Amino acid sequence: MSERRNSRAGVRRRETDVPRYAAAALYTAFSVALATVAAWPVYASGSFLLLVMVSVVVAAAVVGVVAWRRWSGWILAAGLLGAFTVLAVPLAVPSRLTSPLDVLRGLGESFAGVVVAWKDLVTVDLPVGAYRNLLIPALVIFLVGTALTLALATRGDRWAPLAVVGGLGMTGFGLFFGRTSTSAPLSIGSVDLPAPVETFVGLGALLVSVLWLAWRAQDERARALRRASDVSAVPVGSGRSRADRRRLALGAGMLLVAVAVTVAVVPAAARHADRQVLRSATGPERLIAEAVSPLSQYRSMFSDARSDQVLFRVSGTGAEPDRIRIATLDAYDGEIFRASGDEGAGFVRLPSTRDAGEGRPVEVDVEIVDLDGIWMPTAGHLASATFEGDRRGLLADRFYYSSDAEAGVQTADGGLVEGDRYRLDAVEPATEDLASMTPPGVGDGVSGGDNLRRWVQEHATGNDGAALQSLVEMLRQRGYLSHSLAPEGGPTPKWAAGLQGYQLQPSASGHSLARIDRMFELLLEREDDPRAAASGNFVAAVGDDEQFAVATALIAHELGFPARVVVGTRLVSTDAKLSTCEAGECRAGDLSAWTEVQGSDGRWAPIDVTPQWEQSPSLEVTQQQDPENVTEVRPDTVEEVVPPEPVQEDNSLDDDPRTDDGVDLAWLWASLRIAGISLLILLVLFGPFLAIVIAKAVRRRGRRHDADPRSAIAGGWDEYVDAGIDAGRSVPRAPTRREVAEAFATPSGTLLAEGADRAVFSSEDVDSDEVEAFWRIVDDERRALTRQRGFWRRLRAAVSLRSFLRFLAPRRSRRGSPHRDERGKRSTALVDRDTT
């Protein structure tokens, strides 16, 4: 009889294992699918999809063999290591499948990539495709993650719930290593859902994990009932009771509320927040922020000792670009125009190739001669950069490029050095027609001074691209080129030697607001002078590209155009008056600066800003009598006056502290927004658990402070029973208080049962001191019930709903005669079962 029963139990166990394996496989499959969607923007290539499919199949096969043979976890780890060794080169480093020696090198890169490829992945522009060994992190995630998730999900012990860690970890890989920007909003009628892909992936991973955990708990309960039925003479029903259905409805309701809050509130709250991912904290931003602005060094390039020096050489067999860009400067603080270096600029490392968009393909070979610093000459929309020479590996690893700024920086050992060579493959888009552009509007930023604003208002014929073009042409015609402070009549500087008929006019360097506003003050004064109209000479602003590029950017800002300043050189130009590199040699004197403005379509248009030099500013001045200042000579009190130190107007190394009379509270709003979003996420995730803890505390307080002492003691007994049920203790069917205390087996349980019975059934009076003494014992017993379990069991008991749901159970047993509750007790009607 016993053998038949054991045989029947074994067959039933094997049959009941099938749903668990099926659920584990289904949960793992959903987790892999969501992880693939999340990681697709990182790689976006067929190689990635092939890697996912093969690694998932291999991982499932390894787990199946280990489970079938009942091997240990060490065998599983060894199998995964062997699978990684076999799959690494063909799937993750396919470029090494050229020769046996390259395969060995690829294997070394694969094992090295397990440690270093994660860092490289967040410094390379997305998508990375199959670049170098950057598929190694994906291989590790999908091979090891699939194996761990599946292996844990099929277990029948307490380690099984940890499978959700593997599933969520695979999904988090794509989210954390992805782009700094979210997916495009999804429009459903009049409702826009921000970040739909990220929301779908996150909610999908959460829902799948919660549903699997809920099914797992229900399955374990059914297994416990079947085990009890196999070893007991009394049959135990496994059907769903009304309490089970209520519990299911309550859990589904909480889940739906959490999903609704997440979909409705979190995207709206994070609509204007920056997405913080791992690549947000990488790149050369610190070096860019600390570097001296190339525009501040612009004037020094035209000194006699520097102007003829070759900075770099360009050559190529294919089509050459029109311009070589050295630096893009997009931030102006009123003193210096510099590169912001923030995450909006997006300086990341390049994969082997990237999609450069549409335009004219160009290629150029660049050799550095005397150009130092971190800024690296580039051209157009860069597709790839191939480095040569002894430092090619170092240069490739330390090259960062921003597709938004269309500029590159080189951080290898402080930047470029003489002899560095590389080839650029790029696409040069068609030049935008400035006159046809419309302004998208600009946000906060530094605006021009009062004189610039007045000059724009007096001459602007609108606020579109045609009006901006007209203003820039007028500014260039009424400006005058000057690269130095050399006094008139002195030796002619080298930069002016080739300008026939040029009359030297001194001008100061710098591009601060004061310097620019002074230019427009002179322009307005000249325009107000009647002799200017009589002579037709309105030239008054003296300077070079440094000042005029910034002035044009400020004018564009007044009209609503985002603007930035570019420092670089021209290889060809339709304007013969603009300097170009001769025979591919770009000298310091060929350096130029121009302004780029952005239209409403997001495209940038370059604007040449170099002022004319044919017509010199008028030398006519208003004759005025020199003022007579009476000087009183007092020899006894004559003191030597030391003149103040000269001030460099745009010294980028100036560390003098600046006082600020106002209080900048911009950080406060950003901090409050981050804190609010974080608090909202915490409430969504942990709010239901916190609500359970609070509800239990309110219930306990109500029982303890009941006005009737007898009810307070009865409530203390109920609190003791509830604590035992939440801790997983078994409660006998239709028990007495003594039977419950014996089942719980706590030190003072029997004493509590006797005290509760005496308070309920005895006619003796009960005072408040007895209530306090009884509740002190209850508190000690509650701690004893949870102290015997580990930390996670105690945490699980704290958020358990079993003590609430026990009152929802039917008050009559399904089998046997109705049981009448003992006076002063509650009916439990719970089946004696193992709940641990």
TORZA-554022 format. One record per residue (C-alpha): residue in three letters; x, y, z. Coordinates in steps of 0.5 Angstrom, whole numbers, plus 500, padded with zeros to 3 digits. Layout:
# TORZA-554022
alaXYZ...
This chain:
# TORZA-554022
met500500500ser506505502glu509503496arg503504491arg502511495asn510513494ser510511486arg503515485ala507521489gly513520484val509520478arg505526480arg511530482arg514529475glu507531472thr507537476asp514539474val512540467pro508547468arg514549473tyr519548467ala514551462ala513557466ala520558467ala522557460leu516562458tyr519567463thr526567461ala523568453phe519574455ser525577459val530575453ala525579448leu525585452ala532585454thr533585446val529591445ala532595450ala539593447trp537594440pro539602440val546600443tyr548595437ala543596431ser546590427gly544583425ser550581428phe547583435leu541579433leu545573431leu549573438val542573442met539567438val545563438ser547565446val540564448val539557445val546555447ala545557455ala538553455ala542547452val547548458val542549463gly538543460val544538460val546540467ala539539470trp538532467arg544530469arg543533476trp550536476ser552542481gly553549479trp560549478ile559544472leu554549470ala559555471ala564551467gly559549461leu558557460leu565558460gly566553455ala560556451phe563563452thr570561449val567557443leu562563441ala566569443val570570436pro565568431leu559572435ala562577438val569579435pro567577427ser573581424arg578576427leu575570423thr581571418ser586567420pro588562426leu593567429asp587572428val583568432leu587567438arg588574438gly580575438leu580570443gly585574448glu581581446ser574577448phe577575455ala580582456gly573585453val569581459val573586464val574593459ala569592454trp564595459lys567602459asp569602452leu561601450val559607454thr565612450val563609443asp558613439leu551609438pro550604435val556600435gly555595431ala560589431tyr566594432arg572591435asn570587441leu564591444leu559585443ile562582448pro558585454ala552583450leu555576449val556575457ile549578458phe545574454leu549567455val550568463gly543572464thr539567460ala542561464leu542564471thr535566470leu532559467ala536555472leu534559478ala526559475thr526552475arg528550482gly523548487asp527552493arg527558496trp533561491ala527560485pro525568486leu532570485ala531569477val527576477val534579478gly537575472gly531577468leu531584470gly539585469met538583462thr533588461gly537593465phe543592460gly540596454leu537601459phe543603462phe548603457gly543606452arg542613449thr542619453ser536621449thr529617450ser525615444ala520619440pro514620443leu508616441ser501620439ile495617441gly489621439ser491628443val495624448asp503624447leu506619451pro514620452ala519615452pro514609449val520604448glu523605455thr516605458phe514599455val520595456gly520597464leu513596465gly514589461ala519587465leu516589472leu509586470val512579467ser516578473val511580478leu506575474trp511570474leu512570482ala505570483trp504564479arg510561483ala507562489gln500559487asp504553484glu508552491arg501553495ala498547490arg504543491ala504543499leu497541499arg498535494arg504533499ala499534505ser494530501asp499524499val501523506ser495524510ala489520510val484526510pro483529503val485536502gly482540496ser486544492gly481548489arg481556489ser477558495arg473565496ala479568500asp484566494arg479569489arg479575493arg487575494leu488575487ala483580485leu486585491gly493583488ala491584481gly488591483met494593486leu498591480leu493595475val494601480ala501601480val501600472ala496606471val500611476thr507609472val504610465ala500617467val505620472val512618471pro513620464ala509626465ala514628471ala520626467arg518629460his523635461ala528631465asp535629462arg535621462gln541619466val545613463leu552610464arg554614458ser552621461ala558621466thr563619460gly567622455pro572628455glu567633458arg572635463leu578636459ile574641454ala571645460glu578646462ala581647455val583655453ser578657448pro581657441leu577663440ser581667445gln588664442tyr585666435arg589673435ser596670437met596666431phe597672426ser603675430asp609675426ala613669429arg607665428ser603667422asp607663417gln608657421val604650418leu599648423phe597641419arg597639412val591636408ser591632402gly587626398thr585623392gly578624392ala573630393glu576635398pro571638403asp570646403arg572647410ile576644415arg573645422ile578645428ala573647434thr565648435leu564653440asp557653443ala557657450tyr558664451asp558667458gly559674456glu566674456ile569667453phe566663447arg568656449ala565649448ser560647453gly563640454asp556638457glu552631455gly548635450ala554636445gly555628445phe562627445val563620444arg568615441leu567613434pro565605432ser569603426thr564607421arg557611423asp552613418ala554620416gly547622413glu546625406gly551629402arg557629398pro562624400val569627401glu576624404val582627406asp588625409val591630415glu598631418ile599635424val605639424asp604645429leu597644432asp597642439gly591642444ile585637444trp582640438met582635432pro581638425thr575634422ala571635416gly563635414his559629418leu564624419ala563617417ser570614420ala577616422thr583612421phe589613424glu596612422gly603612425asp606609432arg601612436arg595610432gly592605437leu592610442leu589616438ala584611436asp582610443arg582617445phe578620439tyr572623441tyr567626436ser560629437ser555629431asp551635434ala557639434glu561636428ala567637432gly572632434val577632440gln584628441thr585626449ala591622448asp597624452gly594631452gly592632445leu595632438val603632437glu607633430gly607627426asp600625428arg596622421tyr589620420arg584619414leu577622414asp571619411ala566624411val559627408glu559634406pro552636406ala549641401thr550648404glu543651407asp540657404leu540662409ala535667406ser530661406met531659414thr526661419pro528662426pro526656431gly526661437val532661443gly531660450asp535663455gly542665454val547671453ser544677449gly547683446gly548690449asp544696448asn548698442leu547692439arg540691440arg539698438trp543697431val539691430gln532694431glu534700426his536696420ala532689421thr527688416gly524682419asn526676423asp527671418gly534668415ala533674409ala533679415leu539676418gln543675412ser542683410leu544685417val551681417glu552683410met551690412leu556689418arg561686414gln561692409arg561697415gly567693419tyr574693418leu579688418ser585688423his589683427ser593687431leu594693436ala600695431pro600703431glu599706425gly606708421gly609702424pro612696420thr607693416pro605686420lys606680416trp599678415ala597685412ala603684407gly599681401leu593686402gln594691397gly592698399tyr591696406gln591702411leu593699418gln588700423pro589698430ser584694434ala584690441ser583683442gly577680446his570678444ser567680451leu560683451ala563690452arg568689446ile562687442asp558693444arg563698443met563696436phe556697435glu557704439leu562706434leu557704428leu551708431glu556714432arg558714425glu551713422asp549719426asp554723424pro552727417arg559727414ala558719414ala552720409ala555725405ser562721404gly558714404asn563712409phe560708414val566704416ala567704424ala568697427val575695427gly576688428asp577681425asp573674425glu574673433gln569679434phe565679428ala563672429val561673436ala557679434thr554675428ala552670433leu549675438ile545678432ala542671430his540671438glu536677437leu532674431gly531668434phe536663431pro541659435ala548660434arg555658435val562660433val566655429val574656428gly577652422thr580654415arg578654408leu580649403val576653397ser572659397thr568663392asp570669395ala577671393lys578676399leu577670404ser583666406thr584659404cys590654405glu595654399ala597647396gly594643402glu598647407cys594650413arg598656416ala596660422gly595666418asp590662414leu586660421ser579663420ala572663424trp565663422thr558663425glu553657424val546658425gln540653426gly534654422ser527651425asp528644421gly534643425arg540644420trp546649421ala548654416pro555657416ile556665415asp562668413val563674417thr570677415pro570684415gln572688408trp579691408glu578696402gln575702405ser578704411pro574708417ser574715416leu579719419glu575726420val574728427thr570733430gln575739432gln574741439gln578745444asp582741448pro580742455glu584746460asn585743467val588748472thr593744476glu595746483val603744484arg604742491pro611739491asp611738499thr605733498val607730491glu607722491glu608717486val602714483val603707480pro599705474pro595699475glu596693472pro594692465val588688465gln587682459glu580683457asp579676455asn584672459ser581665460leu586663465asp583669470asp581666476asp579673480pro573671484arg567675481thr562677486asp554676485asp549680488gly544676486val542669489asp542663483leu537658485ala537654479trp540649482leu534648487trp529647482ala533642479ser534638485leu527639487arg525636480ile530630481ala528629488gly520629486ile521624481ser526619485leu520620491leu515618486ile519612483leu520610490leu512611492val510607485leu515601487phe515601495gly508604496pro504598497phe509595502leu509601506ala501602506ile501594508val506596514ile502602516ala495599516lys498593521ala501599525val494602525arg491596527arg495594532arg494601535gly487600535arg487594538arg492596544his488602546asp481599546ala477603551asp474596554pro480592557arg477585556ser477587548ala484590549ile486583551ala482580546gly485584541gly492583544trp491575542asp489577535glu495581534tyr499575537val495570532asp496575526ala504575527gly504568527ile500567521asp504573517ala511569520gly508563516arg506559522ser501553521val494554525pro490548526arg483547524ala478550529pro483551534thr482553541arg487559544arg491553547glu492549541val494555537ala499557542glu502550542ala502550535phe506557535ala511554540thr513561543pro516561550ser510565553gly504563548thr501559553leu501564558leu497569553ala492564551glu490563559gly490570560ala486571554asp481566556arg481569563ala479576560val474573556phe470568560ser472570567ser467575571glu473578574asp474585573val480587568asp484593569ser489597565asp495595568glu493588566val492590559glu499593559ala502587562phe499583557trp501587551arg508587553ile508579553val505580546asp510585544asp516580546glu512574543arg511578536arg519579536ala520571538leu516569532thr520573527arg527573531gln527565529arg527567521gly532570517phe532578515trp528576508arg523572512arg522578517leu521583511arg517578508ala512577514ala512585515val509586508ser505579508leu497580507arg495573510ser493576517phe488581513leu486575508arg484570514phe478574516leu476573509ala476566509pro469562509arg467561516arg464554515ser469549513arg467545506arg467538510gly464536516ser459539520pro459547521his463549527arg461554532asp466559534glu468559542arg465566545gly470571544lys474568539arg475569531ser474563526thr480562522ala477556518leu484555515val487548513asp493546517arg499546512asp506548511thr507555510thr514556510
